[in-house]
Amino acid sequence: MEKDLNALFLDTLKDIYYAEKQIYKSLPKMAEAANSDKLKAAFEKHHEETEGQIERLEQVFELLGKAARGKKCDAIEGILEEGKEIMEEYEDEPALDAGLLAAAQAVEHYEISRYGTLRSWAAKLGMKDAVRLLDQTLAEEKKTDDTLTQLADSEVNAVAQAA
């Protein structure tokens, strides 16, 4: 197969599909580890959203006539590993939630980057339905990132500092 934009789009789609499935598995653990009720709730809400995002990705695969299959994503593995380390190193510590929130935002920024790129490529390739699906997810990821920023500024960072 020629390594053109179509091939790159499919490779990147497989990458984010794998990433979303890993994120889906890790969000309940992050919610359980969080001390802040608002942070717990944000993780739980995003867990539900991630399910819908996975379904949308499966629809994009379907539009391409391809099986929904992930490809190991080293970037998300590393970001999620950092989150695990924070949970272990800061367990029962006042800065735990600030660390969890920072790890979650690293995940969001990775996703925003990937979905923005995929959306742009889909537009270039004339995939209107894929653009619509990717736009929907991109908007959710940006909204989650904004929610996490507000949570950091309004509560979580102050708790970590006050200790």
N, C-alpha and C positions, 0 to 999 in steps of 0.2 A: 504494500500500500504506500502511495506517495505521502510524504510528510508535509502536507499542506495545512491550511487553516482548519479544514474539516477534521483532519487527524488530530491536530492540536486541541481543538474543541472537545472531541471525544475523550482524549487522554485527560484533559482537565476536568471534564464531567465525571469521569471515573474516580479521579482524585478527590473531588469534593463529595462524591457519593460515599466513598470510604470514610472521609473525614466526618461527615454528618452522622454516620452510624456509630463511630467512636465517641463523638460528642454526646449522642443520645444515651450511650452506656454510662458516660461519666457524670452527666448532670445530676442524677439522683444521689450519687455519692457526695457531690459538692453541696447539694441541698441539705443532706444529712449532716455534713460537717459544719455548716454555717451556724453561727450563733444568732445573728440578726434575723428576726422573723421576716422582714422585708426582703432580705437577700435570699432567704430560703424560698419565699414566694416567687421571686424573680427567676430563680433557677428552675422551680417547678413549672412556671408558666412557659419558660423557654424550652423545657423538656417536651411539653405538649406541642409547641410550635415546630420543634425539630421533626416531630413525626410527620407533620404536614409538609415540611420542606423535603423530607425524604420521598414522600409520595409525589411531590411536584417534580423532583429529579427523575423519578421513575417514568413520569409522563414525558419528560424530555427525551429519555432513552427510547421510549415508545415512538415518539415523533421521528426519531432517527432510524427506527426499525432495528434497534440494537437491544440486546439483553442488558438489563440493569446490573452492572457488575462494577465493583469497586477495584481500585488499584491502590496498593499500600501507599499512604501519604506520610512520608517521614516528618514533614513539617508539623502536622497535627499531632503525631506521636510525641514529638519533642515538647510541644506546647502543653499537651495533657500530662506528660510526665512531670513537667515543672509544677503543675497544679497539684499532682499527687505528693510531690516533695514538700510543698507548702503545707498541705494537710497534715503530713507527718511531723514536720519540724515545728509547726506553730500550733499543734493541737493544744487546746485549753489555754492558749495565749491570747491576749487582747488584740494582737495584730492579725490573727487568723483571718477574719472576714476581709480585711483590707488586702491581704495576700490572695485570697480566693477571688475577690473581685478583680484584682489586677490580672490574674490568670484567665478569668472569664473574658475580660476585655481583649486579651491577646488572641483568644479564640475568635471573638467577634470580628476583630480587625482582619484576621486571616480570611474569615468567611466573606466579609465585605469586599476584600480585595479580589477573591476568587469569583464571587458572583458578579461584581462589576465588570471584570474581564470577560466572563462567559456571556454576559448580557451584550456587551459591545461586539464580541465576535458573532453572536447569534444574529445581531442586527446586520452586520456586514455580510453574513451568509444568507440573508433573506429569510431567516427562520422566525416569522412573526409570532407564532404560538409559543415558541421557546422564549422569546424576548419577554412576552407577557408573564410567563411562569417564573422566569428568573427575576424579573422586576419585583414581583410580589415578594419573593424571598429576600431580595436585597433590601426592600423597604422594612421588612420584619427585623432583619439583622441590624439595620441602622437604628431602628426604634429600641431594640434591646440594648445596644451600645449606649444610647442616650439615657435610658433608664438606669443602667449601671453607673454612668457618670453622675447622674443626679443622686443616686444612692451613696456613692463615694463622698460627694461634696456635702450632702445633708446629714450623714450619720456615720458611716463606716470608718472614714479616716479619722474623725474626731474621737471615736471610741478607741481606736488604735493608739492615738497620740496621748490621750488622757491617762493611760495606764501608768 
